[in-house]
Amino acid sequence: MKHYDRSYSVNRLVQFFGYIFFPAILSICFSSLVVAQVQIGTVRGEVSDTNNALIPGAEIILRNTLTGYHATSVTDGNGKFAFNNVPFDIYELRVTAAGFDTAAGQLRVGSNVPVRRDFRLPISGLTSVVEIEEPGTALLDPDESRSEVLLSEERLQAIPNVVRSHALQRFIATVPGITTQHNGLLSVRGVEDGILFVSGGVPTTDRIDAVSASSFDIGTIRSVQVLTGNFPAEFGGRSGAIAIIQPKSGIDERLGGEFTASGGNFRTADAAAAIGYGWKKRFGFFASGAASRSDRFLDPVDERNFNNRGNRWNSGLRLDWQPGQKDFLFFDFGFNGSDLHVPNDEIQEQNGQRQRQELRDNNVSVSWQRAWNTSTATNLILFRRGYESDLFPSEFDVPISAWQDREQSRTGVIGSISYFARGHAVKAGFEATRINVREFFSFVITDLDLAEDREISDAAQAFTPDNPFVFADSRKGSYFAAFVQDQFSPIRNLTVSAGVRFERTNLPVAESQISPRIGFAYFVPQTQTVFRASFNRLFQPPQLENLLLSDSEQARALSPFLDETDGGERVLPERVSAYEVGASQRLWNLGRLDVVYWWRNFRDFSDPNTFFNTTLVFQNSVNKGFSRGLDVRLDIAERAGFSGYLSYTNSRILQTGPINGGLFLTDEFIEIGPGTRFVPDHDQRNVGSFAVTYNQRRKGWFVTVGGRHESGVPLEVEDERLADLMNMPGADLVNFERERVRPWTVFDLQAGINFLRRERTSMRLELNVRNIFDRRFAYNFGSPFEGTHFGHPRLVGGRLTVNFR
C-alpha cells in the first residue's frame, strides 16, 4: 500500500511548465503547423464618418438577445475596435457615437478566421449607411445543421444556485436531451456521462462530476455552447454531447474584478475572487480563486443526510497575448481539489463509519493561434491534465471497508488549419495524447452477517481482513485522432457540413474507428425556417476511472455475468450511429422554436456502475442497445425585461446483454445474458425544465422562476428483491407497480437587486431558493448499478457580488 506526499503533483506540474514552454516557443518560431478544437473567433473593425475620417470613442455593442450574450468595446484613437474570444454564433452589432446616427446589423462568427466589419456613420439627421450584411435580430442561423444551445454568462447568473459546485451541471441540464442523476452526473440522449468538455480548445474526456474531479468554476466562464447532435469531425472521444466552455479573459479589460460571498442552510458557504487586466488589447491576464463548503455536498444515500460534508477549491490563471495583428498566444493553468466525507446509510452511521475522499486535478496548456490572411488560420495547443483520487477507510466501516489510491494524466498536442475559399470552409487537424494510469484498490468484508443480508456474493465475502482483495497496476496508453471537415452551399439556401474522423486508442485494448459525419441545413426565407438532418458515427473509448481494475481478471472473477450469461469480457470502446431530423423556427422577433427527433444505435454501450453505495465508479459496458427521443426547445428573447426558455424531452432507452467489465459485489441483478433486453437505470421517459426571468434594468431588480420535472428511472431488480426495497427508508418515493422511482417536480426562485451602480463599481444582492415547496424525491432507489440517492430538500441561500472596473 503506497503512501506519498501530494506535493509530488505540484512538482510534476512545475516540470511540465518547462517542457511545455520550450517546445511551444520553438513551434512558434519555426513551425507553420496547425490549430485545434478552438470554437472562438474575433470580430474587428473600423468606424469612420462618410468622409472617411476616423471616429475615436464610439461605443460598439455585440449581443445576442436570445442567449443573453453581451459585450462592449470602444474605438481607439485610430477608430478601430476588436472583440476577442467570441463564441461561435450569430450576433447583433450596434455602433453609437456622439453626433452621429446609430448603425446596427447582424454578423456570424463561425471560424477562427477574424470577422471584419467596418462602419461609416453619417452625421445625425441623415440616413445611416451601414456596410454589413443581413441586418436584423440575431435569432436564427440559416447555415446551422447541428443541435446546439449557447448558454451565456448572463443566463448562468440567472440560474437559482445555492451550492456553487452544483451550478455548471445544473446549467447544462437545461438543454433538451439531458437528464440529471446523482452528484451532478448527466446523461445525454441515452449516453451516461458522455459529455466532452472543451475549455480553451483543450478537450476533457475524463469524468466531470462531484465525485470524480473538480468541475469548472462558474466564476471563470463567459459562455457554454452545448452541442447534442451533428458533431463536427474535429470533436471526438465522447458520444453524448460537446460542451464548449469559453473562459473569461482580461485582454479586453483595463482593470476589472469581482468578489462574491454567499451562505445558506446546511452550513453552505462560498467565497470567490477574480481580477483581470488588459493592456492596449494586446495583453491580458485573468486570475481567479474560489472555495466552498457544505453539509450537503453530495446527494445522500439516506434522507437524513448522514456524514455528508465536504469542501472544494478552485484556482486558475489565463494569459492572452497578441504580439502582432496576426498572432494570439494563450496560456491556461488550473489547480483544483475537493475533500469530502462519503455519505452513510443508517446502519453505517450507527456503527460510526467515516470514510472520506480526496480529489485533486490540475491542468496547463499553451496555444498559439495565427491568422495568416483573410482566408487561413492555424493553431497549435500543448496541454497536460492530471487527476488524483484517494478513498480512505475508517475503523468502523460496515459491511465493506475500501481503500483507493488512483491517479491518471493526459499529455498531448492538438492542431488544425482552417481555410476559406470559393464558398468552402475547410478544417483539418489531429490530436495525439499520451495517457498514464496508476491504480491501487483494496476492500475487505467487515461484517459477514450484514454482507449476507445485503446479498453480497459468496466470492466477495471471501475477502476478509485476513485475506483482503488487493489490486495494483499501472499502464501507459495513447489516443490519436485525425480529421477533415468542410462546410459549403451547393445550391442556394442549402448548407452541407461533412467530415470524417479517424480515432485509435490502445487502452485497455487497441481499437480504432473511421467516423463519417454529415449534416444538412435548408433555409426557407419566406417562413424563416431551417430544416436540418444529420448522421454521425461516434467513438468513445472507456473512461479512465478504475478502468484497469474494471477490465482485470480479478474483477472478472467476481462478475455475476461471467459463467451464466457469457458476460464479464473486456471493456471495449462505445460505438454509436447517431441520426436526427429537425427544424428551427424563428418566431418573429420574439424567439426561436427548435424541434428534433433523434435516434442512436449502440455497440458496447458504456454504462459505468457505482461501487456499493460509495463514491467510486467502475467501467462496464453492455453488448448493444438503442435510444430514441424527441427534443423541444423554446427560447424567448428579452423583450420589455422578460426572457426565458422551455425545454422538453421524451425518450426511451433499451439495452441488450451481456454485460462486460465492472466490479460487482452483489448477486441482486436480473439475469442478463446474450439477447436479454432490459431498460437501464438512467432511462427517463419525460424530462422538462423552464425558467422565466424579469429584469427591471432601470431600477436594477430582477427575479427568475424556474422548475424541472423528471418522470423517474426504473429499479431493474429481481421480483424477490422488491419486497426488501419496500421496507427501506424512502420507499414511498417509489411506484412498485411500475417498478420505477416516482416522478418528481421542483421549482426554484431567484430574486435580487443591482445597486450602487456607478461607472466603475456595482453590487448585486440576491436570494436563491431551490425546491421552493420542499418536495421529497429520489434520483434512484436500490439500483444494483447506482444504489440509492435522494434529491435535495429546500435549499436557501443569499449571495453578495461586488464588481469593479
DAVENCOR-V316113 format. One record per backbone hydrogen bond with DSSP energy under -0.5 kcal/mol. CO is the residue of the C=O (numbers start at 1). NH is the residue of the N-H. If there is no record, write none. Layout:
CO;NH / CO;NH
This chain:
5;8 / 6;9 / 6;10 / 7;11 / 8;12 / 9;13 / 10;14 / 11;15 / 12;16 / 13;17 / 14;18 / 15;19 / 16;20 / 17;21 / 18;22 / 20;24 / 21;25 / 22;26 / 23;27 / 24;28 / 25;29 / 26;30 / 27;31 / 36;38 / 37;39 / 39;88 / 41;86 / 42;115 / 43;83 / 44;117 / 45;81 / 46;119 / 47;55 / 48;121 / 49;52 / 53;49 / 54;56 / 55;58 / 58;75 / 59;96 / 60;73 / 61;63 / 61;94 / 62;71 / 63;92 / 64;68 / 64;69 / 65;638 / 67;152 / 69;64 / 71;62 / 73;60 / 75;57 / 76;79 / 79;47 / 80;76 / 81;45 / 83;43 / 85;87 / 86;41 / 89;109 / 91;107 / 92;63 / 93;105 / 94;61 / 95;103 / 96;59 / 97;100 / 99;124 / 103;95 / 105;93 / 107;91 / 108;110 / 109;89 / 115;44 / 119;48 / 120;129 / 121;50 / 122;101 / 123;126 / 128;130 / 129;120 / 129;131 / 130;132 / 133;106 / 137;139 / 140;142 / 141;144 / 143;145 / 146;148 / 147;228 / 147;229 / 149;151 / 149;226 / 150;152 / 151;224 / 152;156 / 153;157 / 154;158 / 156;159 / 158;160 / 162;164 / 163;166 / 164;167 / 166;170 / 167;171 / 168;172 / 169;173 / 171;174 / 172;175 / 175;178 / 177;189 / 179;187 / 181;184 / 182;185 / 183;210 / 185;181 / 186;193 / 187;179 / 187;189 / 188;191 / 190;192 / 191;188 / 191;193 / 191;194 / 194;240 / 194;241 / 195;197 / 196;243 / 197;199 / 197;204 / 198;245 / 199;202 / 201;37 / 201;203 / 202;199 / 203;205 / 204;197 / 207;209 / 209;212 / 209;213 / 217;220 / 218;221 / 220;248 / 222;153 / 223;246 / 224;151 / 224;226 / 225;227 / 225;244 / 226;149 / 227;242 / 229;147 / 232;235 / 241;196 / 242;227 / 242;244 / 243;198 / 243;245 / 244;225 / 244;246 / 245;200 / 245;247 / 246;222 / 246;223 / 250;253 / 253;278 / 254;278 / 256;276 / 257;804 / 258;274 / 259;802 / 260;272 / 261;800 / 262;270 / 263;798 / 264;268 / 265;268 / 266;295 / 268;264 / 269;293 / 270;262 / 271;291 / 272;260 / 273;289 / 274;258 / 275;287 / 276;256 / 277;285 / 278;280 / 279;282 / 279;283 / 282;322 / 283;279 / 284;320 / 285;277 / 286;318 / 287;275 / 288;316 / 289;273 / 290;314 / 291;271 / 292;312 / 293;269 / 294;310 / 298;300 / 300;790 / 302;305 / 305;308 / 306;344 / 307;309 / 309;341 / 310;294 / 311;339 / 312;292 / 313;337 / 314;290 / 315;335 / 316;288 / 317;333 / 318;286 / 319;331 / 320;284 / 321;323 / 321;329 / 326;371 / 327;324 / 328;369 / 329;321 / 330;367 / 331;319 / 332;365 / 333;317 / 334;363 / 335;315 / 336;361 / 337;313 / 338;359 / 339;311 / 340;357 / 341;343 / 344;306 / 345;349 / 346;350 / 347;351 / 348;352 / 348;353 / 349;352 / 355;342 / 356;392 / 357;340 / 358;390 / 359;338 / 360;388 / 361;336 / 362;386 / 363;334 / 364;384 / 365;332 / 366;382 / 367;330 / 368;380 / 369;328 / 370;372 / 370;378 / 375;420 / 376;372 / 376;373 / 377;418 / 378;370 / 379;416 / 380;368 / 381;414 / 382;366 / 383;412 / 384;364 / 385;410 / 386;362 / 387;408 / 388;360 / 389;406 / 390;358 / 390;392 / 391;404 / 392;356 / 394;397 / 399;446 / 399;447 / 401;444 / 403;442 / 404;391 / 405;440 / 406;389 / 407;438 / 408;387 / 409;436 / 410;385 / 411;434 / 412;383 / 413;432 / 414;381 / 415;430 / 416;35 / 416;379 / 417;428 / 418;377 / 419;426 / 421;424 / 424;421 / 424;426 / 425;487 / 426;419 / 427;485 / 428;417 / 429;483 / 430;415 / 431;481 / 432;413 / 433;479 / 434;411 / 435;477 / 436;409 / 437;475 / 438;407 / 439;473 / 440;405 / 441;471 / 442;403 / 443;469 / 444;401 / 444;446 / 447;451 / 448;452 / 449;453 / 450;454 / 451;456 / 452;455 / 455;667 / 457;461 / 458;462 / 459;462 / 460;463 / 462;464 / 463;445 / 464;467 / 468;470 / 469;443 / 471;441 / 473;439 / 475;437 / 477;435 / 478;506 / 479;433 / 480;504 / 481;431 / 482;502 / 483;429 / 484;500 / 485;427 / 486;498 / 487;425 / 488;490 / 488;496 / 491;494 / 493;495 / 493;523 / 494;491 / 495;521 / 496;488 / 496;498 / 497;519 / 498;486 / 499;517 / 500;484 / 501;515 / 502;482 / 503;513 / 504;480 / 505;511 / 511;505 / 513;503 / 513;515 / 514;516 / 515;501 / 516;537 / 517;499 / 518;535 / 519;497 / 520;533 / 521;495 / 522;531 / 523;525 / 524;527 / 524;528 / 524;529 / 528;586 / 529;524 / 529;531 / 530;584 / 531;522 / 532;582 / 533;520 / 534;580 / 535;518 / 536;578 / 538;576 / 539;237 / 539;541 / 540;574 / 544;547 / 546;550 / 547;551 / 549;552 / 552;556 / 553;557 / 555;558 / 555;559 / 556;559 / 559;562 / 561;567 / 569;661 / 570;572 / 574;540 / 575;603 / 576;538 / 576;578 / 577;601 / 578;536 / 579;599 / 580;534 / 581;597 / 582;532 / 583;595 / 584;530 / 585;593 / 586;588 / 587;590 / 587;591 / 590;637 / 591;587 / 592;635 / 593;585 / 594;633 / 595;583 / 596;631 / 597;581 / 598;629 / 599;579 / 600;627 / 601;577 / 602;625 / 603;575 / 605;622 / 606;192 / 609;618 / 610;612 / 611;614 / 616;611 / 618;609 / 619;662 / 620;607 / 621;660 / 622;605 / 623;604 / 624;656 / 625;602 / 626;654 / 627;600 / 628;652 / 629;598 / 630;650 / 631;596 / 632;648 / 633;594 / 633;635 / 634;646 / 635;592 / 635;637 / 636;644 / 639;642 / 641;695 / 642;639 / 643;693 / 644;636 / 645;691 / 646;634 / 647;689 / 648;632 / 649;687 / 650;630 / 652;628 / 654;626 / 655;678 / 656;624 / 657;675 / 658;623 / 659;568 / 660;621 / 665;457 / 668;718 / 670;672 / 671;673 / 673;676 / 675;677 / 676;657 / 678;655 / 678;680 / 680;683 / 682;684 / 685;651 / 686;711 / 687;649 / 688;709 / 689;647 / 690;707 / 691;645 / 692;705 / 693;643 / 694;696 / 694;703 / 695;697 / 696;700 / 696;701 / 700;754 / 701;696 / 702;752 / 703;694 / 704;750 / 705;692 / 706;748 / 707;690 / 708;746 / 709;688 / 710;744 / 713;741 / 718;721 / 718;722 / 719;722 / 719;723 / 720;724 / 721;725 / 722;726 / 723;727 / 724;727 / 725;728 / 728;731 / 730;733 / 731;734 / 733;742 / 734;736 / 735;739 / 735;740 / 739;715 / 740;735 / 744;710 / 746;708 / 747;772 / 748;706 / 749;769 / 750;704 / 751;767 / 752;702 / 753;755 / 753;765 / 755;763 / 756;758 / 760;805 / 761;758 / 762;803 / 763;755 / 764;801 / 765;753 / 766;799 / 767;751 / 768;797 / 769;749 / 770;795 / 771;774 / 777;791 / 780;789 / 783;787 / 785;610 / 787;783 / 789;779 / 789;780 / 795;770 / 796;265 / 797;768 / 798;263 / 799;766 / 800;261 / 801;764 / 802;259 / 803;762 / 804;257
